Structures are given as C-alpha cells and as structure tokens.
Amino acid sequence: MACLCRRYSLLILLQILYIYSLGFYARTNETNKENETFPTDKKPFPWNSLKLPRVIVPLHYDLCIHPDLSTFHFTGQETIEIFVRTNTSFIILHSKDLEITSSVLLSKDDMWSSTPGKKLQVLEHPAHEQIALQSPEELVVGQVYLVTIEFHGKLADGFDGFYKSSYKTHGGETRIIATTDFEPTSARMAFPCFDEPSFKANFSIKIRREKQHIALSNMPKIKTTELGGGLLEDHFDVTVKMSTYLVAYVICDFKSLEATTSSGIKVSVYASPDKWDQTRYALNAAVKLLEFYEKHFDISFPLPKLDLIAVPDFQSGAMENWGLITYRETSLLYDPKTSSAADKLWVTKVIAHELAHQWFGNLVTMEWWNDIWLNEGFARFMELVSLNATYPELQYEDFFMNAYFGAIARDSLNSSHPISNPAETPIQINEMFDTVSYDKGACILKMLQDFLSKQVFQKGVIQYLKKYSYRNAKTDDLWNSLADVSSSLGGIMFLKNKHWQILTEIKEMMNTWTHQKGIPLVLVKCEGNTIKLRQERFLKGVFEEDPEWANLYFWHIPLTYITSSSNTVHRHVLKTKTDSLKLKEGVAWVKFNVDMNGYYIVHYEGNGWDNIITLLDQNHTLFSPQDRVNLIHNAFELVSAGRLSLDRALDLTRYLQHETNNIVFLKGLGYLESIYHVMERRNISSVSEHLKKYILRSFKPVIDRQTWNDEGSVSDRMLRSDLLLLACDLRYSPCLQKANELFSQWMGSGGNLDLPTDLLKTVYSVGAQTGAGWNYLLKQYSLSVSDAEKNKILYALTTSRHHEKLAKLITLGMEGEVIKTQNLAILLHAIARNPEGQRLAWNFVRENWKKFELASFSIRTIIFGTTSHFSSRDELEEVKIFFKSLNNQGSQLKITRVVLETITKNIRWLEKNLSSLRNWLLNNL
C-alpha cells in the first residue's frame, strides 16, 4: 500500500510567500555546466559543492517508514513538496547508504489529475553524500512540485541515522528496537532530504510496525490503520517547521510514565520494561523544567506533547529532537538504590540542557554549523539559569565552574579554534561539537549577562527567540537583539545612549570572543594608587623563550575587581593591550574577575601573589568561595604557562587544611591528585610517595570526618565520594578496611545489600583488587538493570592492576554483548588512566584503528583519552608517527593536533617543575 499524502494547502501558499519575503527568489541558474563534477560512478554530476544549491527549497515531507526488526532492513516512501527558486532540470539533495528504487515528479497540474508523473533519473555523488534527480523537462521558477521517492536501506550498526539498538530482559531475552539520531548530518541515512539546518520544512510521518511494538515520533499519533499481515501503520500529526536533523522516530516495546504541565503539555518518559520504574525522577524534572522555560522565555512550548526516551544504545548524552528527546540511559534514568548525588545532578542537568534546546536550536536554529554554539553554548548556559531557579538544592552554580575549567583547558592550547569556525565536511561539522562550542560558549554568555545585567540579557534573549522563531539565525542576530534591548533599557550605563553605538560596542566586544581562538591573560600590577593592566594570549606549555610567547591577540574584556579598601564590584572594559586604573587610595591587595564571572586568567605581578597567599593563610574568607576557586585555578594554570613557579602555587594550597567550602577544597585537592597521578604513571616513585604522604597527612582530619552514608547536601555527598575514593587509592588503611568490610558484606548478600550510593564506586574499586572480587563484579555488571550501578562497576573493573583482566574488558567492549559498544570510548579512557593499562589501551587503538568510525563523536574521546596523559619524548614521537600514518591515509582530525600539543605541554611541565616539586615536598613534610 502506498504511503503517500498529496497535500497542497494554504500552509504551502503561506510558505511560498515567506520564501519570497526572505529574498529567496533568484534568477540565475545555480546548477550550470561550470559546476559539473564526476563522482565515483563517472557519470556527470551537476553540482560540485558540499553545500546544497539554493535553487530548490523543501516545503513539506510526507514520509512513510517500515523497519523490519528481524532482517534489520527498512523501506521508505516519501513525497517532498518543493518550491523552485530558479529554473533548473536538477533537484539536488542528500542521500547516504540508501538505494533509490523510484523517483517521480508531479507538477501542480498533475496534482489535480490522475497523471502518473514524470520519471526522474537518479545521479549519485557518494563522496558528497548527494543525489541529483534529473527531470526530463525544466522545473519552472516560482512553481511548487511534488517529488515522490521510494528507497530502502539497512538499519545502521553504529549510532547514527536510523539504527538498531538492543536490550536484554530480566529473563535474558534479547530484544531489538529501531531508533534515530540525525544530528548533525545523518538524516540523509534514513531518507533522501535537504539535510542542512536552513532547509526547514514541515513533516508528516507514518511508521509501519508489528503489533507488539509502539512507534513514537516528534508529534502525537493521530490514528492507526491495519494493513494486514499483522502490520499496523501509525500516522503522526504534521510537525511545525523544522530542520531535518530534528526529525525522530523510535519503534520499540517500551513502557512510559506520563504527566501534564500546568499549560497542558503531555510529558512522557519511556524506558525498557525492566527499567520503567527508574523514570519517575526524570518525569518530575521534565515537567518542572518545561514549565520554567515557558515562563522564562515568555514563549509557550509549541508542540502538544514532549516525550523523553532512554535508548539502550546511544553515542552521546542525549539528542534534542523536537518533541521526542532521545537519551543515553545514564542521562535519563534514576534509581534511588544505586544512583548517587552526582548521578542525580547529571540527569537533571542533561534534561535541563535538552529542554533548553526546544527553544535554542529547535525554535531558532543556527543558519549553519559554524554557529552551533548558538545552540550548544546557550543550552549549557541555560542549565545554570534553570537549575538555579528550579533545583537550588543541587547547588549547580558551584559545579558550573567546571565549564570554565574545561573550556580553558582546551582554549589555552594553540590548537584551539574560534567559537564560530568554518566547517564543511561531516567530520569537520562533528568536530564543532566540542568544549569550545559548549563550555566556552556558555562562559562568554555568562560573562555577557554579568556585563549587561540579568534583566537586559533575558529580555534580549526573549526578543531574539521571538524574532527568529521557526527560522534560522546567525551570531550577529543575537548581538542585534541584545543591543536593541540595551538601548531601550539603558542596560550599559557607561555607553552613550544611542542604539547604533551600543550595537557597535556589543558587536565589537563579542566578536573578539567568537571570531578568534584563545583566552586572554590579564597581567595586573599595583603601584601606589595605580593599577597597571596588560593583556596577552594565555598559552599553556609556552614559555618566555618560545616564539609563541609574544602574540597579536587582544580582546575587549569586561573586567571586574574588588580591593582591600572596598567590597564594591568595580568594572572596566579593557579594549587595548595596556591600560591603567586610578584608585582613590593605595590598596594592600586587588582581586580581579569577581566570582569568576569573566572568561580570562589573571596574573598578579610583583608581590601580588605573595599578598594573596598570605591573605588566604590569615583569613581565607576575605574572598568568596568562587573567588578562592578562581585563585587556585589561576595559580596552577599560570604554572603551566611558566608565569608562576610551582612552589608558589603549592604554597597557596597550604591553607586548604582550613577550607570549609567543599567545592573549593575539591578544586585544590584535585590539582594535588592530578600531579600525583602524573608521578605514578611515570613511575617517579620517590616523588609520588612523598606527595601521597603529604596529602594524607595534610588532609587526614577531613578524611577521617567523612561518614560512610548518603547524608548531607549535594556538595557534602560529592566531597565524601571523591575524598574517600582518593584516600583508598592512596592506600589509606582505615579507608581500605571500611571499604573491604562493606564489599564483603555486599558479596555475602548476593549483591542484595543496599550500600550508600555515593560510596559504591569506592567500595567496588577496593573490592576489584582481588581476583574473586573482580570476577564477582563482572558477573554483577551483566546482571544489573541499573546503568548508574553499571557505570560504577565498570570504573571499578578498570582499576585492576592485572593486565589480563584489563585486556578482557577491552575484548568485551569490542564484542558489545556484556559491555555495550557505546561504552568502549569511556572504557579505553578509564583503562588508559590506570598505570598498568595505559600502554594496553594505546596499543589497542593503534592496532584496531580501521575499526573506528572517524565521523563519530566517540573518536575524539578514544584518541585523547588514550594519549593525552603521555609525558615523555619517546611517547610523543610514537604518537607523532602514528598520526602521520593517519594523515597519509587521508584522515584529517583536529584532535590529533590537540593531543600532540597536550603531550608536549606535559613534557615541558615535568622538565620545568619536577625539581621544584621534589624540593617543595621535602621542605613541607
């Protein structure tokens, strides 16, 4: 039975008028002879660009999909309503790994008659993932046509496009589901389409399935028809206008919990039947957050329903498909018996992130992938805004600082890239989904909010969303909206009250953050009542003798500072290389980047750091917890750039014995722990043993105060989890004794004893050090229906010091049965962190390189996770040789540059600081 729906309605006419209003009406033929190329099949192809021509735009897709979950194949039929902007004989669109069996064109006149239409010849360009449908006669500008395409393909084995996923029931039965993940360029793997974000259209979707399954898609199901042979066909309502990468459908046998928001939106959370009882928390969070966003953005959620579904095999954390958000199980399911405080925080923030995308990305979409930060940076930033308002008890503001740390770690390397960066190929586009787009994007938004005020920023964002609803936008469009509101509300008090001047100021300032890579270093020197300022680019592993030391970068930096004579937050925009501030009087100290709202590193020259270290020793509460974290972070980052000696940074941490804020304490201890692991991996045992002794002696009172339960605030619980895990790793006897006792009790109960959720990773890691314990954990891993617990068990298994056990984990990860393939990247990363597993993981990657998918998100985790800890010149040369062989094979991955620079930085850090570290420890033990 045909799955076609011939529609020609007022909606289409309105869309045509909209296209004209945007100036899409063109008079030159973009598909001319000059553009002909010759793809692999040697037939002339009428287009030579990776981007599609703009001569045809889609208005509506009528799509019918029938997956066979026994053969893992699917068939599809679609009718695309297109509008012709330029006379042409070709319809060029995307298709990848699909076989086109039929393609027919119907004109406007054909729609009203029984004319069968004109057959289209299909030309293929596999390298560009494009097809050209050649018409026997020219398509006329300004006209609407219907293109009917029949196709079939295979459910993908990976995690992109239309792919198969599986799960095991509690009884051991394997069940198959079919699901989609189209971002950024994989819709073309499921159906031929105009697979670029600016080609927005409406979609009518039908799914054929067997009776034991259900089908979900972006919109609510409006009817189901019986086709015979045990098949049903679900019809879903027409979507709003959206990009192809947001289309989604899932065929499964899952169960759901449902609730309704105060505005009448039906929210459902789906999971496999055995995990259905883990959906309650996500449902409550989704309802609460959806209600918040509707109010905060002053824009109603435009769909009548929102589904969230936990997919058993999923590559990333989640995907924001409009109305049907797909999640990795660990990002959606919450089990009170095995999910820790950190797990709850993670699930809540991922839900907040994906719901923010329903506005940022779905309602307003970036014009091209170079501006993906408009989606991802905003969604990361909105995690902070939404969770502060809806879940203040999670204390997310403290943990949001990790976005700064992650962004700076990447952005302080020369191999970083601008936030807005050219990207053409699917691999280049995938590489844009990184910490620069997500975390740096969020950080500069937070900085801009602090600069403009929360009120002005929120109103500017609302204007931006309303103005570009159901459309595409560029970065400048955001600046324009913020300038409009700033002008009307007087949000930037020190600017002249004229719109064009405010717009110029905002654009000029923010372009320095989005159009160039890197992070600024602000050098501060106090001389009497004058503060001298200087800005440079901050680069790790680059020292004064290096040519990169001097650079031409500069930013418009919205500085904030407090002084010893005033707690008032002072502001100054640093627009030049050097500047100076005149104070009313001399000050004993000054602290820049108040509460770490700004995205920059500060170096206090002269005796500036000495004064700060003394102040922290005498009364650390003079600075806010955020400022204390900022000082600790800046000090150790400056060591990596050769601006501050390691012994001064270590001196700063001595006050931590008196620190009462959990997040500050963890940040300072984290640097000591990371240095310890460097020494351990390099087998510099004399230093690692001294550092271990120093940590246990200095922080023994804090360790001993920790209870072995789940009591306290989120930060209390996360401190307890991290601190006891470290103490056991450092072989602290009381900690090992307690963990072994709990592990023995748990094993003795057959795994039924409820252990404190925050301490599962610690207890399991200690238990995994014996052969019997390791084997029992692996058995429990295969039996557990909680992915939160499975994650903790898997981590524990990777801490074994037995080579053969680590090798077995890798084998299981490749097989994909016991350990799902989706976890392979995380598994290799964890094994590489283990001194006994670092060579094993690296050798495995080299020997199995051809088995990895280069365009996948996980490839960067695999490469970076197995090499970034190297710190010797032999290892650097080994990695260089391997990466060179990849380049010779045509693999051009930016992450390889990041890795080489990171290893070089590690080497130089050791060469410069090992002696200082050794001497400091001897003097402080």
Stockholm file with secondary structure:
# STOCKHOLM 1.0

chainA/1-925         MACLCRRYSLLILLQILYIYSLGFYARTNETNKENETFPTDKKPFPWNSLKLPRVIVPLHYDLCIHPDLSTFHFTGQETIEIFVRTNTSFIILHSKDLEITSSVLLSKDDMWSSTPGKKLQVLEHPAHEQIALQSPEELVVGQVYLVTIEFHGKLADGFDGFYKSSYKTHGGETRIIATTDFEPTSARMAFPCFDEPSFKANFSIKIRREKQHIALSNMPKIKTTELGGGLLEDHFDVTVKMSTYLVAYVICDFKSLEATTSSGIKVSVYASPDKWDQTRYALNAAVKLLEFYEKHFDISFPLPKLDLIAVPDFQSGAMENWGLITYRETSLLYDPKTSSAADKLWVTKVIAHELAHQWFGNLVTMEWWNDIWLNEGFARFMELVSLNATYPELQYEDFFMNAYFGAIARDSLNSSHPISNPAETPIQINEMFDTVSYDKGACILKMLQDFLSKQVFQKGVIQYLKKYSYRNAKTDDLWNSLADVSSSLGGIMFLKNKHWQILTEIKEMMNTWTHQKGIPLVLVKCEGNTIKLRQERFLKGVFEEDPEWANLYFWHIPLTYITSSSNTVHRHVLKTKTDSLKLKEGVAWVKFNVDMNGYYIVHYEGNGWDNIITLLDQNHTLFSPQDRVNLIHNAFELVSAGRLSLDRALDLTRYLQHETNNIVFLKGLGYLESIYHVMERRNISSVSEHLKKYILRSFKPVIDRQTWNDEGSVSDRMLRSDLLLLACDLRYSPCLQKANELFSQWMGSGGNLDLPTDLLKTVYSVGAQTGAGWNYLLKQYSLSVSDAEKNKILYALTTSRHHEKLAKLITLGMEGEVIKTQNLAILLHAIARNPEGQRLAWNFVRENWKKFELASFSIRTIIFGTTSHFSSRDELEEVKIFFKSLNNQGSQLKITRVVLETITKNIRWLEKNLSSLRNWLLNNL
#=GR chainA/1-925 SS CCCCCCCCCHHHHHHHHHHHHTTCCCCSCSSCGGGCBCCTTCSCBSCCCSSCCSSEEEEEEEEEEEEETTTTEEEEEEEEEEEESSCEEEEEEECSSCEEEEEEEECHHHHTSCCCCEECEEEEEGGGTEEEEEEEEEECTTCEEEEEEEEEEECBSSSSEEEEEEEECTTSCEEEEEEEECTTTTGGGTSCBCCSTTCCBEEEEEEEEETTCEEEESSCEEEEEEEETTEEEEEECCCCSBCGGGCCEEEECCEEEEEECTTSCEEEEEECGGGGGGCHHHHHHHHHHHHHHHHHHTCCCSSSEEEEEEESSCSSSEECCTTEEEEEGGGTCCCTTTCCHHHHHHHHHHHHHHHHHTTBTTTEEESSGGGTHHHHHHHHHHHHHHHHHHCGGGCHHHHHHHHHHHHHHHHTSTTCCCSSCCCCSHHHHHHTSSHIIIIIHHHHHHHHHHHHCHHHHHHHHHHHHHHTTTEEECHHHHHHHHHHHHHHHTCSTTSCSCHHHHHHHHHHHHHHHHSSCSEEEEEEEEETTEEEEEEEEECTTCCTTSGGGSCCCCCCEEEEEEETTEEEEEEEEECSSEEEEECSSCCSCEEESGGGCSSCEEEETTTHHHHHHHHHHHHGGGSCHHHHHHHHHHHHHHHHTTSSCHHHHHHHHGGGGGCCCHHHHHHHHHHHHHHHHHHHHTTCHHHHHHHHHHHHHHSHHHHHHCCSSSCSCHHHHHHHHHHHHHHHHTTCHHHHHHHHHHHHHHHHTTTCSCCCGGGHHHHHHHHTTSHHHHHHHHHHHHHCCCHHHHHHHHHHHTTCCCHHHHHHHHHHHHHCSSSCGGGHHHHHHHHHHSTTTHHHHHHHHHHTGGGSCTTSTHHHHHHHHHHTTCCSHHHHHHHHHHHHHHHHTTCCCTHHHHHHHHHHHHHHHHHHHHHHHHHHHHHHC
#=GC SS_cons         CCCCCCCCCHHHHHHHHHHHHTTCCCCSCSSCGGGCBCCTTCSCBSCCCSSCCSSEEEEEEEEEEEEETTTTEEEEEEEEEEEESSCEEEEEEECSSCEEEEEEEECHHHHTSCCCCEECEEEEEGGGTEEEEEEEEEECTTCEEEEEEEEEEECBSSSSEEEEEEEECTTSCEEEEEEEECTTTTGGGTSCBCCSTTCCBEEEEEEEEETTCEEEESSCEEEEEEEETTEEEEEECCCCSBCGGGCCEEEECCEEEEEECTTSCEEEEEECGGGGGGCHHHHHHHHHHHHHHHHHHTCCCSSSEEEEEEESSCSSSEECCTTEEEEEGGGTCCCTTTCCHHHHHHHHHHHHHHHHHTTBTTTEEESSGGGTHHHHHHHHHHHHHHHHHHCGGGCHHHHHHHHHHHHHHHHTSTTCCCSSCCCCSHHHHHHTSSHIIIIIHHHHHHHHHHHHCHHHHHHHHHHHHHHTTTEEECHHHHHHHHHHHHHHHTCSTTSCSCHHHHHHHHHHHHHHHHSSCSEEEEEEEEETTEEEEEEEEECTTCCTTSGGGSCCCCCCEEEEEEETTEEEEEEEEECSSEEEEECSSCCSCEEESGGGCSSCEEEETTTHHHHHHHHHHHHGGGSCHHHHHHHHHHHHHHHHTTSSCHHHHHHHHGGGGGCCCHHHHHHHHHHHHHHHHHHHHTTCHHHHHHHHHHHHHHSHHHHHHCCSSSCSCHHHHHHHHHHHHHHHHTTCHHHHHHHHHHHHHHHHTTTCSCCCGGGHHHHHHHHTTSHHHHHHHHHHHHHCCCHHHHHHHHHHHTTCCCHHHHHHHHHHHHHCSSSCGGGHHHHHHHHHHSTTTHHHHHHHHHHTGGGSCTTSTHHHHHHHHHHTTCCSHHHHHHHHHHHHHHHHTTCCCTHHHHHHHHHHHHHHHHHHHHHHHHHHHHHHC
//
